[in-house]
Amino acid sequence: MAQESSDAYERSRIGGPFIVAVWILMCLTAGQHGVREWAIGLGFVALAGARFVVGVQMRRRPDAHEAHLAATLAVMIASMAA
């Protein structure tokens, strides 16, 4: 379980900042500068921050593998749904 949670986190770590960068580029190139677009972008920033928090918790409590895996998967699924 330890390897599985570590692998899931490592593979998903770059996704948060990548999604934020792509969203900003899409808004700028499409000329969409409204409140709605930037609110959605802030949601993506929050999800990227959640990935960072999962990493901090993995270093703080290395024995809670199931919780780390569940948190990583929850953030990944929320990002995909958004």
PyMOL Python script that loads the backbone (N, CA, C, O; Angstrom):
from pymol import cmd

cmd.read_pdbstr("""\
ATOM      1  N   MET A   1       0.823  -1.192   0.000  1.00  0.00           N
ATOM      2  CA  MET A   1       0.000   0.000   0.000  1.00  0.00           C
ATOM      3  C   MET A   1       0.867   1.255   0.000  1.00  0.00           C
ATOM      4  O   MET A   1       0.489   2.269  -0.587  1.00  0.00           O
ATOM      5  N   ALA A   2       2.020   1.196   0.649  1.00  0.00           N
ATOM      6  CA  ALA A   2       2.895   2.366   0.725  1.00  0.00           C
ATOM      7  C   ALA A   2       3.380   2.768  -0.660  1.00  0.00           C
ATOM      8  O   ALA A   2       3.384   3.952  -0.997  1.00  0.00           O
ATOM      9  N   GLN A   3       3.786   1.797  -1.458  1.00  0.00           N
ATOM     10  CA  GLN A   3       4.282   2.082  -2.804  1.00  0.00           C
ATOM     11  C   GLN A   3       3.165   2.635  -3.685  1.00  0.00           C
ATOM     12  O   GLN A   3       3.389   3.546  -4.482  1.00  0.00           O
ATOM     13  N   GLU A   4       1.971   2.084  -3.540  1.00  0.00           N
ATOM     14  CA  GLU A   4       0.838   2.522  -4.353  1.00  0.00           C
ATOM     15  C   GLU A   4       0.466   3.974  -4.055  1.00  0.00           C
ATOM     16  O   GLU A   4       0.225   4.748  -4.981  1.00  0.00           O
ATOM     17  N   SER A   5       0.416   4.351  -2.785  1.00  0.00           N
ATOM     18  CA  SER A   5       0.072   5.733  -2.443  1.00  0.00           C
ATOM     19  C   SER A   5       1.174   6.692  -2.868  1.00  0.00           C
ATOM     20  O   SER A   5       0.888   7.800  -3.321  1.00  0.00           O
ATOM     21  N   SER A   6       2.424   6.282  -2.728  1.00  0.00           N
ATOM     22  CA  SER A   6       3.539   7.113  -3.146  1.00  0.00           C
ATOM     23  C   SER A   6       3.547   7.309  -4.665  1.00  0.00           C
ATOM     24  O   SER A   6       3.761   8.420  -5.148  1.00  0.00           O
ATOM     25  N   ASP A   7       3.315   6.235  -5.409  1.00  0.00           N
ATOM     26  CA  ASP A   7       3.268   6.328  -6.871  1.00  0.00           C
ATOM     27  C   ASP A   7       2.133   7.223  -7.342  1.00  0.00           C
ATOM     28  O   ASP A   7       2.318   8.045  -8.240  1.00  0.00           O
ATOM     29  N   ALA A   8       0.956   7.068  -6.740  1.00  0.00           N
ATOM     30  CA  ALA A   8      -0.198   7.882  -7.138  1.00  0.00           C
ATOM     31  C   ALA A   8       0.086   9.357  -6.894  1.00  0.00           C
ATOM     32  O   ALA A   8      -0.232  10.202  -7.731  1.00  0.00           O
ATOM     33  N   TYR A   9       0.679   9.664  -5.757  1.00  0.00           N
ATOM     34  CA  TYR A   9       0.979  11.065  -5.464  1.00  0.00           C
ATOM     35  C   TYR A   9       2.020  11.620  -6.430  1.00  0.00           C
ATOM     36  O   TYR A   9       1.844  12.715  -6.963  1.00  0.00           O
ATOM     37  N   GLU A  10       3.099  10.879  -6.660  1.00  0.00           N
ATOM     38  CA  GLU A  10       4.164  11.351  -7.546  1.00  0.00           C
ATOM     39  C   GLU A  10       3.663  11.573  -8.973  1.00  0.00           C
ATOM     40  O   GLU A  10       4.077  12.520  -9.642  1.00  0.00           O
ATOM     41  N   ARG A  11       2.787  10.709  -9.425  1.00  0.00           N
ATOM     42  CA  ARG A  11       2.275  10.838 -10.791  1.00  0.00           C
ATOM     43  C   ARG A  11       1.259  11.960 -10.926  1.00  0.00           C
ATOM     44  O   ARG A  11       1.083  12.506 -12.015  1.00  0.00           O
ATOM     45  N   SER A  12       0.592  12.308  -9.842  1.00  0.00           N
ATOM     46  CA  SER A  12      -0.435  13.352  -9.921  1.00  0.00           C
ATOM     47  C   SER A  12       0.085  14.726  -9.513  1.00  0.00           C
ATOM     48  O   SER A  12      -0.616  15.723  -9.683  1.00  0.00           O
ATOM     49  N   ARG A  13       1.276  14.793  -8.991  1.00  0.00           N
ATOM     50  CA  ARG A  13       1.805  16.038  -8.431  1.00  0.00           C
ATOM     51  C   ARG A  13       1.895  17.162  -9.457  1.00  0.00           C
ATOM     52  O   ARG A  13       1.584  18.306  -9.126  1.00  0.00           O
ATOM     53  N   ILE A  14       2.301  16.885 -10.663  1.00  0.00           N
ATOM     54  CA  ILE A  14       2.479  17.921 -11.672  1.00  0.00           C
ATOM     55  C   ILE A  14       1.138  18.360 -12.271  1.00  0.00           C
ATOM     56  O   ILE A  14       1.053  19.426 -12.882  1.00  0.00           O
ATOM     57  N   GLY A  15       0.105  17.556 -12.101  1.00  0.00           N
ATOM     58  CA  GLY A  15      -1.191  17.856 -12.704  1.00  0.00           C
ATOM     59  C   GLY A  15      -1.806  19.163 -12.236  1.00  0.00           C
ATOM     60  O   GLY A  15      -2.362  19.899 -13.051  1.00  0.00           O
ATOM     61  N   GLY A  16      -1.724  19.472 -10.957  1.00  0.00           N
ATOM     62  CA  GLY A  16      -2.336  20.685 -10.426  1.00  0.00           C
ATOM     63  C   GLY A  16      -1.809  21.965 -11.060  1.00  0.00           C
ATOM     64  O   GLY A  16      -2.590  22.743 -11.609  1.00  0.00           O
ATOM     65  N   PRO A  17      -0.502  22.200 -10.996  1.00  0.00           N
ATOM     66  CA  PRO A  17       0.029  23.410 -11.634  1.00  0.00           C
ATOM     67  C   PRO A  17      -0.173  23.420 -13.150  1.00  0.00           C
ATOM     68  O   PRO A  17      -0.358  24.483 -13.742  1.00  0.00           O
ATOM     69  N   PHE A  18      -0.139  22.256 -13.772  1.00  0.00           N
ATOM     70  CA  PHE A  18      -0.347  22.181 -15.220  1.00  0.00           C
ATOM     71  C   PHE A  18      -1.761  22.629 -15.583  1.00  0.00           C
ATOM     72  O   PHE A  18      -1.943  23.393 -16.531  1.00  0.00           O
ATOM     73  N   ILE A  19      -2.759  22.161 -14.840  1.00  0.00           N
ATOM     74  CA  ILE A  19      -4.146  22.541 -15.109  1.00  0.00           C
ATOM     75  C   ILE A  19      -4.328  24.043 -14.921  1.00  0.00           C
ATOM     76  O   ILE A  19      -5.010  24.686 -15.719  1.00  0.00           O
ATOM     77  N   VAL A  20      -3.728  24.610 -13.880  1.00  0.00           N
ATOM     78  CA  VAL A  20      -3.827  26.052 -13.645  1.00  0.00           C
ATOM     79  C   VAL A  20      -3.200  26.821 -14.809  1.00  0.00           C
ATOM     80  O   VAL A  20      -3.786  27.784 -15.303  1.00  0.00           O
ATOM     81  N   ALA A  21      -2.025  26.405 -15.244  1.00  0.00           N
ATOM     82  CA  ALA A  21      -1.344  27.094 -16.344  1.00  0.00           C
ATOM     83  C   ALA A  21      -2.158  27.014 -17.634  1.00  0.00           C
ATOM     84  O   ALA A  21      -2.277  28.006 -18.353  1.00  0.00           O
ATOM     85  N   VAL A  22      -2.710  25.859 -17.926  1.00  0.00           N
ATOM     86  CA  VAL A  22      -3.502  25.696 -19.137  1.00  0.00           C
ATOM     87  C   VAL A  22      -4.767  26.549 -19.062  1.00  0.00           C
ATOM     88  O   VAL A  22      -5.156  27.165 -20.054  1.00  0.00           O
ATOM     89  N   TRP A  23      -5.408  26.589 -17.899  1.00  0.00           N
ATOM     90  CA  TRP A  23      -6.619  27.389 -17.749  1.00  0.00           C
ATOM     91  C   TRP A  23      -6.318  28.878 -17.961  1.00  0.00           C
ATOM     92  O   TRP A  23      -7.089  29.573 -18.623  1.00  0.00           O
ATOM     93  N   ILE A  24      -5.234  29.358 -17.420  1.00  0.00           N
ATOM     94  CA  ILE A  24      -4.862  30.765 -17.604  1.00  0.00           C
ATOM     95  C   ILE A  24      -4.597  31.053 -19.079  1.00  0.00           C
ATOM     96  O   ILE A  24      -5.050  32.070 -19.605  1.00  0.00           O
ATOM     97  N   LEU A  25      -3.868  30.165 -19.741  1.00  0.00           N
ATOM     98  CA  LEU A  25      -3.598  30.357 -21.169  1.00  0.00           C
ATOM     99  C   LEU A  25      -4.880  30.335 -21.999  1.00  0.00           C
ATOM    100  O   LEU A  25      -5.033  31.119 -22.936  1.00  0.00           O
ATOM    101  N   MET A  26      -5.789  29.443 -21.655  1.00  0.00           N
ATOM    102  CA  MET A  26      -7.059  29.384 -22.384  1.00  0.00           C
ATOM    103  C   MET A  26      -7.850  30.670 -22.200  1.00  0.00           C
ATOM    104  O   MET A  26      -8.405  31.198 -23.164  1.00  0.00           O
ATOM    105  N   CYS A  27      -7.907  31.174 -20.985  1.00  0.00           N
ATOM    106  CA  CYS A  27      -8.655  32.408 -20.718  1.00  0.00           C
ATOM    107  C   CYS A  27      -8.039  33.590 -21.450  1.00  0.00           C
ATOM    108  O   CYS A  27      -8.753  34.409 -22.029  1.00  0.00           O
ATOM    109  N   LEU A  28      -6.732  33.678 -21.424  1.00  0.00           N
ATOM    110  CA  LEU A  28      -6.066  34.813 -22.059  1.00  0.00           C
ATOM    111  C   LEU A  28      -6.166  34.766 -23.580  1.00  0.00           C
ATOM    112  O   LEU A  28      -6.438  35.785 -24.214  1.00  0.00           O
ATOM    113  N   THR A  29      -5.950  33.605 -24.162  1.00  0.00           N
ATOM    114  CA  THR A  29      -5.974  33.521 -25.619  1.00  0.00           C
ATOM    115  C   THR A  29      -7.389  33.598 -26.183  1.00  0.00           C
ATOM    116  O   THR A  29      -7.573  34.024 -27.323  1.00  0.00           O
ATOM    117  N   ALA A  30      -8.385  33.195 -25.409  1.00  0.00           N
ATOM    118  CA  ALA A  30      -9.767  33.257 -25.882  1.00  0.00           C
ATOM    119  C   ALA A  30     -10.420  34.592 -25.559  1.00  0.00           C
ATOM    120  O   ALA A  30     -11.560  34.838 -25.955  1.00  0.00           O
ATOM    121  N   GLY A  31      -9.717  35.446 -24.852  1.00  0.00           N
ATOM    122  CA  GLY A  31     -10.269  36.742 -24.500  1.00  0.00           C
ATOM    123  C   GLY A  31     -11.332  36.669 -23.414  1.00  0.00           C
ATOM    124  O   GLY A  31     -12.172  37.563 -23.308  1.00  0.00           O
ATOM    125  N   GLN A  32     -11.303  35.629 -22.620  1.00  0.00           N
ATOM    126  CA  GLN A  32     -12.272  35.454 -21.540  1.00  0.00           C
ATOM    127  C   GLN A  32     -11.660  35.955 -20.243  1.00  0.00           C
ATOM    128  O   GLN A  32     -10.822  35.280 -19.646  1.00  0.00           O
ATOM    129  N   HIS A  33     -12.076  37.133 -19.807  1.00  0.00           N
ATOM    130  CA  HIS A  33     -11.502  37.715 -18.595  1.00  0.00           C
ATOM    131  C   HIS A  33     -12.566  37.985 -17.550  1.00  0.00           C
ATOM    132  O   HIS A  33     -12.368  38.829 -16.675  1.00  0.00           O
ATOM    133  N   GLY A  34     -13.680  37.294 -17.621  1.00  0.00           N
ATOM    134  CA  GLY A  34     -14.786  37.541 -16.708  1.00  0.00           C
ATOM    135  C   GLY A  34     -14.567  36.948 -15.332  1.00  0.00           C
ATOM    136  O   GLY A  34     -13.630  36.185 -15.099  1.00  0.00           O
ATOM    137  N   VAL A  35     -15.446  37.314 -14.442  1.00  0.00           N
ATOM    138  CA  VAL A  35     -15.377  36.830 -13.059  1.00  0.00           C
ATOM    139  C   VAL A  35     -15.555  35.319 -13.013  1.00  0.00           C
ATOM    140  O   VAL A  35     -14.881  34.641 -12.238  1.00  0.00           O
ATOM    141  N   ARG A  36     -16.450  34.786 -13.831  1.00  0.00           N
ATOM    142  CA  ARG A  36     -16.705  33.348 -13.832  1.00  0.00           C
ATOM    143  C   ARG A  36     -15.448  32.559 -14.192  1.00  0.00           C
ATOM    144  O   ARG A  36     -15.134  31.556 -13.550  1.00  0.00           O
ATOM    145  N   GLU A  37     -14.736  33.012 -15.211  1.00  0.00           N
ATOM    146  CA  GLU A  37     -13.536  32.304 -15.641  1.00  0.00           C
ATOM    147  C   GLU A  37     -12.462  32.324 -14.568  1.00  0.00           C
ATOM    148  O   GLU A  37     -11.807  31.311 -14.322  1.00  0.00           O
ATOM    149  N   TRP A  38     -12.279  33.468 -13.930  1.00  0.00           N
ATOM    150  CA  TRP A  38     -11.261  33.560 -12.891  1.00  0.00           C
ATOM    151  C   TRP A  38     -11.690  32.831 -11.621  1.00  0.00           C
ATOM    152  O   TRP A  38     -10.834  32.364 -10.871  1.00  0.00           O
ATOM    153  N   ALA A  39     -12.987  32.723 -11.363  1.00  0.00           N
ATOM    154  CA  ALA A  39     -13.455  31.936 -10.217  1.00  0.00           C
ATOM    155  C   ALA A  39     -13.164  30.453 -10.438  1.00  0.00           C
ATOM    156  O   ALA A  39     -12.752  29.745  -9.519  1.00  0.00           O
ATOM    157  N   ILE A  40     -13.383  30.000 -11.662  1.00  0.00           N
ATOM    158  CA  ILE A  40     -13.050  28.612 -11.993  1.00  0.00           C
ATOM    159  C   ILE A  40     -11.545  28.399 -11.847  1.00  0.00           C
ATOM    160  O   ILE A  40     -11.106  27.374 -11.326  1.00  0.00           O
ATOM    161  N   GLY A  41     -10.760  29.368 -12.307  1.00  0.00           N
ATOM    162  CA  GLY A  41      -9.306  29.286 -12.151  1.00  0.00           C
ATOM    163  C   GLY A  41      -8.889  29.208 -10.696  1.00  0.00           C
ATOM    164  O   GLY A  41      -7.967  28.468 -10.353  1.00  0.00           O
ATOM    165  N   LEU A  42      -9.557  29.962  -9.838  1.00  0.00           N
ATOM    166  CA  LEU A  42      -9.245  29.886  -8.401  1.00  0.00           C
ATOM    167  C   LEU A  42      -9.599  28.519  -7.835  1.00  0.00           C
ATOM    168  O   LEU A  42      -8.932  28.031  -6.923  1.00  0.00           O
ATOM    169  N   GLY A  43     -10.639  27.903  -8.368  1.00  0.00           N
ATOM    170  CA  GLY A  43     -10.967  26.530  -7.964  1.00  0.00           C
ATOM    171  C   GLY A  43      -9.848  25.567  -8.319  1.00  0.00           C
ATOM    172  O   GLY A  43      -9.505  24.680  -7.537  1.00  0.00           O
ATOM    173  N   PHE A  44      -9.279  25.749  -9.513  1.00  0.00           N
ATOM    174  CA  PHE A  44      -8.146  24.912  -9.918  1.00  0.00           C
ATOM    175  C   PHE A  44      -6.915  25.182  -9.047  1.00  0.00           C
ATOM    176  O   PHE A  44      -6.153  24.264  -8.744  1.00  0.00           O
ATOM    177  N   VAL A  45      -6.725  26.429  -8.652  1.00  0.00           N
ATOM    178  CA  VAL A  45      -5.614  26.764  -7.749  1.00  0.00           C
ATOM    179  C   VAL A  45      -5.825  26.059  -6.404  1.00  0.00           C
ATOM    180  O   VAL A  45      -4.874  25.545  -5.814  1.00  0.00           O
ATOM    181  N   ALA A  46      -7.067  26.037  -5.925  1.00  0.00           N
ATOM    182  CA  ALA A  46      -7.367  25.358  -4.657  1.00  0.00           C
ATOM    183  C   ALA A  46      -7.090  23.856  -4.770  1.00  0.00           C
ATOM    184  O   ALA A  46      -6.551  23.253  -3.841  1.00  0.00           O
ATOM    185  N   LEU A  47      -7.452  23.257  -5.894  1.00  0.00           N
ATOM    186  CA  LEU A  47      -7.176  21.833  -6.084  1.00  0.00           C
ATOM    187  C   LEU A  47      -5.675  21.565  -6.171  1.00  0.00           C
ATOM    188  O   LEU A  47      -5.197  20.548  -5.669  1.00  0.00           O
ATOM    189  N   ALA A  48      -4.930  22.473  -6.804  1.00  0.00           N
ATOM    190  CA  ALA A  48      -3.467  22.326  -6.842  1.00  0.00           C
ATOM    191  C   ALA A  48      -2.896  22.438  -5.438  1.00  0.00           C
ATOM    192  O   ALA A  48      -1.965  21.715  -5.084  1.00  0.00           O
ATOM    193  N   GLY A  49      -3.448  23.340  -4.636  1.00  0.00           N
ATOM    194  CA  GLY A  49      -3.017  23.466  -3.245  1.00  0.00           C
ATOM    195  C   GLY A  49      -3.340  22.226  -2.442  1.00  0.00           C
ATOM    196  O   GLY A  49      -2.576  21.836  -1.559  1.00  0.00           O
ATOM    197  N   ALA A  50      -4.477  21.600  -2.743  1.00  0.00           N
ATOM    198  CA  ALA A  50      -4.841  20.363  -2.044  1.00  0.00           C
ATOM    199  C   ALA A  50      -3.833  19.261  -2.341  1.00  0.00           C
ATOM    200  O   ALA A  50      -3.517  18.456  -1.464  1.00  0.00           O
ATOM    201  N   ARG A  51      -3.330  19.219  -3.563  1.00  0.00           N
ATOM    202  CA  ARG A  51      -2.287  18.228  -3.885  1.00  0.00           C
ATOM    203  C   ARG A  51      -1.032  18.480  -3.055  1.00  0.00           C
ATOM    204  O   ARG A  51      -0.383  17.540  -2.597  1.00  0.00           O
ATOM    205  N   PHE A  52      -0.699  19.746  -2.867  1.00  0.00           N
ATOM    206  CA  PHE A  52       0.462  20.098  -2.051  1.00  0.00           C
ATOM    207  C   PHE A  52       0.245  19.666  -0.598  1.00  0.00           C
ATOM    208  O   PHE A  52       1.161  19.152   0.043  1.00  0.00           O
ATOM    209  N   VAL A  53      -0.959  19.875  -0.087  1.00  0.00           N
ATOM    210  CA  VAL A  53      -1.272  19.498   1.296  1.00  0.00           C
ATOM    211  C   VAL A  53      -1.164  17.986   1.474  1.00  0.00           C
ATOM    212  O   VAL A  53      -0.681  17.517   2.505  1.00  0.00           O
ATOM    213  N   VAL A  54      -1.607  17.222   0.482  1.00  0.00           N
ATOM    214  CA  VAL A  54      -1.477  15.756   0.561  1.00  0.00           C
ATOM    215  C   VAL A  54      -0.006  15.371   0.672  1.00  0.00           C
ATOM    216  O   VAL A  54       0.344  14.481   1.447  1.00  0.00           O
ATOM    217  N   GLY A  55       0.851  16.030  -0.090  1.00  0.00           N
ATOM    218  CA  GLY A  55       2.289  15.743  -0.014  1.00  0.00           C
ATOM    219  C   GLY A  55       2.867  16.066   1.348  1.00  0.00           C
ATOM    220  O   GLY A  55       3.697  15.317   1.864  1.00  0.00           O
ATOM    221  N   VAL A  56       2.438  17.171   1.935  1.00  0.00           N
ATOM    222  CA  VAL A  56       2.909  17.544   3.274  1.00  0.00           C
ATOM    223  C   VAL A  56       2.451  16.504   4.285  1.00  0.00           C
ATOM    224  O   VAL A  56       3.222  16.103   5.157  1.00  0.00           O
ATOM    225  N   GLN A  57       1.209  16.065   4.174  1.00  0.00           N
ATOM    226  CA  GLN A  57       0.698  15.055   5.111  1.00  0.00           C
ATOM    227  C   GLN A  57       1.408  13.708   4.933  1.00  0.00           C
ATOM    228  O   GLN A  57       1.584  12.965   5.898  1.00  0.00           O
ATOM    229  N   MET A  58       1.815  13.397   3.697  1.00  0.00           N
ATOM    230  CA  MET A  58       2.539  12.142   3.480  1.00  0.00           C
ATOM    231  C   MET A  58       3.882  12.164   4.197  1.00  0.00           C
ATOM    232  O   MET A  58       4.327  11.146   4.727  1.00  0.00           O
ATOM    233  N   ARG A  59       4.527  13.329   4.211  1.00  0.00           N
ATOM    234  CA  ARG A  59       5.815  13.424   4.913  1.00  0.00           C
ATOM    235  C   ARG A  59       5.626  13.481   6.425  1.00  0.00           C
ATOM    236  O   ARG A  59       6.475  13.013   7.183  1.00  0.00           O
ATOM    237  N   ARG A  60       4.514  14.054   6.854  1.00  0.00           N
ATOM    238  CA  ARG A  60       4.263  14.200   8.288  1.00  0.00           C
ATOM    239  C   ARG A  60       3.802  12.889   8.924  1.00  0.00           C
ATOM    240  O   ARG A  60       4.192  12.572  10.048  1.00  0.00           O
ATOM    241  N   ARG A  61       2.974  12.128   8.211  1.00  0.00           N
ATOM    242  CA  ARG A  61       2.455  10.855   8.724  1.00  0.00           C
ATOM    243  C   ARG A  61       2.691   9.758   7.692  1.00  0.00           C
ATOM    244  O   ARG A  61       1.762   9.372   6.982  1.00  0.00           O
ATOM    245  N   PRO A  62       3.901   9.255   7.600  1.00  0.00           N
ATOM    246  CA  PRO A  62       4.225   8.283   6.542  1.00  0.00           C
ATOM    247  C   PRO A  62       3.528   6.931   6.693  1.00  0.00           C
ATOM    248  O   PRO A  62       3.558   6.128   5.759  1.00  0.00           O
ATOM    249  N   ASP A  63       2.904   6.656   7.833  1.00  0.00           N
ATOM    250  CA  ASP A  63       2.274   5.355   8.045  1.00  0.00           C
ATOM    251  C   ASP A  63       0.812   5.303   7.603  1.00  0.00           C
ATOM    252  O   ASP A  63       0.234   4.217   7.574  1.00  0.00           O
ATOM    253  N   ALA A  64       0.198   6.421   7.262  1.00  0.00           N
ATOM    254  CA  ALA A  64      -1.220   6.463   6.894  1.00  0.00           C
ATOM    255  C   ALA A  64      -1.389   6.332   5.378  1.00  0.00           C
ATOM    256  O   ALA A  64      -1.851   7.259   4.713  1.00  0.00           O
ATOM    257  N   HIS A  65      -1.015   5.183   4.848  1.00  0.00           N
ATOM    258  CA  HIS A  65      -0.995   4.983   3.397  1.00  0.00           C
ATOM    259  C   HIS A  65      -2.386   5.021   2.774  1.00  0.00           C
ATOM    260  O   HIS A  65      -2.572   5.610   1.710  1.00  0.00           O
ATOM    261  N   GLU A  66      -3.361   4.399   3.426  1.00  0.00           N
ATOM    262  CA  GLU A  66      -4.710   4.365   2.872  1.00  0.00           C
ATOM    263  C   GLU A  66      -5.319   5.770   2.822  1.00  0.00           C
ATOM    264  O   GLU A  66      -6.003   6.112   1.857  1.00  0.00           O
ATOM    265  N   ALA A  67      -5.078   6.566   3.834  1.00  0.00           N
ATOM    266  CA  ALA A  67      -5.599   7.936   3.854  1.00  0.00           C
ATOM    267  C   ALA A  67      -4.942   8.783   2.766  1.00  0.00           C
ATOM    268  O   ALA A  67      -5.608   9.593   2.122  1.00  0.00           O
ATOM    269  N   HIS A  68      -3.657   8.599   2.565  1.00  0.00           N
ATOM    270  CA  HIS A  68      -2.962   9.356   1.524  1.00  0.00           C
ATOM    271  C   HIS A  68      -3.473   8.972   0.130  1.00  0.00           C
ATOM    272  O   HIS A  68      -3.690   9.834  -0.721  1.00  0.00           O
ATOM    273  N   LEU A  69      -3.658   7.693  -0.084  1.00  0.00           N
ATOM    274  CA  LEU A  69      -4.154   7.237  -1.374  1.00  0.00           C
ATOM    275  C   LEU A  69      -5.564   7.765  -1.611  1.00  0.00           C
ATOM    276  O   LEU A  69      -5.877   8.224  -2.709  1.00  0.00           O
ATOM    277  N   ALA A  70      -6.410   7.705  -0.600  1.00  0.00           N
ATOM    278  CA  ALA A  70      -7.778   8.206  -0.737  1.00  0.00           C
ATOM    279  C   ALA A  70      -7.783   9.709  -1.012  1.00  0.00           C
ATOM    280  O   ALA A  70      -8.556  10.182  -1.845  1.00  0.00           O
ATOM    281  N   ALA A  71      -6.931  10.457  -0.322  1.00  0.00           N
ATOM    282  CA  ALA A  71      -6.875  11.903  -0.530  1.00  0.00           C
ATOM    283  C   ALA A  71      -6.354  12.229  -1.921  1.00  0.00           C
ATOM    284  O   ALA A  71      -6.883  13.123  -2.582  1.00  0.00           O
ATOM    285  N   THR A  72      -5.327  11.523  -2.376  1.00  0.00           N
ATOM    286  CA  THR A  72      -4.785  11.755  -3.715  1.00  0.00           C
ATOM    287  C   THR A  72      -5.828  11.461  -4.777  1.00  0.00           C
ATOM    288  O   THR A  72      -6.005  12.244  -5.710  1.00  0.00           O
ATOM    289  N   LEU A  73      -6.518  10.341  -4.642  1.00  0.00           N
ATOM    290  CA  LEU A  73      -7.539   9.989  -5.623  1.00  0.00           C
ATOM    291  C   LEU A  73      -8.711  10.966  -5.588  1.00  0.00           C
ATOM    292  O   LEU A  73      -9.274  11.283  -6.636  1.00  0.00           O
ATOM    293  N   ALA A  74      -9.085  11.445  -4.414  1.00  0.00           N
ATOM    294  CA  ALA A  74     -10.185  12.405  -4.308  1.00  0.00           C
ATOM    295  C   ALA A  74      -9.826  13.711  -5.019  1.00  0.00           C
ATOM    296  O   ALA A  74     -10.662  14.289  -5.713  1.00  0.00           O
ATOM    297  N   VAL A  75      -8.595  14.175  -4.848  1.00  0.00           N
ATOM    298  CA  VAL A  75      -8.172  15.408  -5.521  1.00  0.00           C
ATOM    299  C   VAL A  75      -8.110  15.189  -7.027  1.00  0.00           C
ATOM    300  O   VAL A  75      -8.508  16.064  -7.796  1.00  0.00           O
ATOM    301  N   MET A  76      -7.620  14.043  -7.453  1.00  0.00           N
ATOM    302  CA  MET A  76      -7.541  13.756  -8.886  1.00  0.00           C
ATOM    303  C   MET A  76      -8.939  13.697  -9.507  1.00  0.00           C
ATOM    304  O   MET A  76      -9.156  14.251 -10.585  1.00  0.00           O
ATOM    305  N   ILE A  77      -9.870  13.046  -8.853  1.00  0.00           N
ATOM    306  CA  ILE A  77     -11.227  12.925  -9.379  1.00  0.00           C
ATOM    307  C   ILE A  77     -11.912  14.285  -9.402  1.00  0.00           C
ATOM    308  O   ILE A  77     -12.614  14.607 -10.361  1.00  0.00           O
ATOM    309  N   ALA A  78     -11.717  15.085  -8.359  1.00  0.00           N
ATOM    310  CA  ALA A  78     -12.296  16.430  -8.324  1.00  0.00           C
ATOM    311  C   ALA A  78     -11.723  17.293  -9.450  1.00  0.00           C
ATOM    312  O   ALA A  78     -12.449  18.074 -10.065  1.00  0.00           O
ATOM    313  N   SER A  79     -10.433  17.152  -9.717  1.00  0.00           N
ATOM    314  CA  SER A  79      -9.815  17.909 -10.817  1.00  0.00           C
ATOM    315  C   SER A  79     -10.393  17.484 -12.160  1.00  0.00           C
ATOM    316  O   SER A  79     -10.669  18.325 -13.015  1.00  0.00           O
ATOM    317  N   MET A  80     -10.577  16.187 -12.343  1.00  0.00           N
ATOM    318  CA  MET A  80     -11.144  15.714 -13.600  1.00  0.00           C
ATOM    319  C   MET A  80     -12.589  16.172 -13.761  1.00  0.00           C
ATOM    320  O   MET A  80     -13.010  16.534 -14.859  1.00  0.00           O
ATOM    321  N   ALA A  81     -13.341  16.156 -12.675  1.00  0.00           N
ATOM    322  CA  ALA A  81     -14.740  16.593 -12.739  1.00  0.00           C
ATOM    323  C   ALA A  81     -14.849  18.087 -13.032  1.00  0.00           C
ATOM    324  O   ALA A  81     -15.763  18.528 -13.729  1.00  0.00           O
ATOM    325  N   ALA A  82     -13.914  18.853 -12.495  1.00  0.00           N
ATOM    326  CA  ALA A  82     -13.942  20.304 -12.732  1.00  0.00           C
ATOM    327  C   ALA A  82     -13.571  20.595 -14.149  1.00  0.00           C
ATOM    328  O   ALA A  82     -13.535  21.758 -14.551  1.00  0.00           O
TER     329      ALA A  82
END
""", "prot")
cmd.dss("prot")
cmd.show_as("cartoon", "prot")
cmd.util.cbc("prot")
cmd.orient("prot")
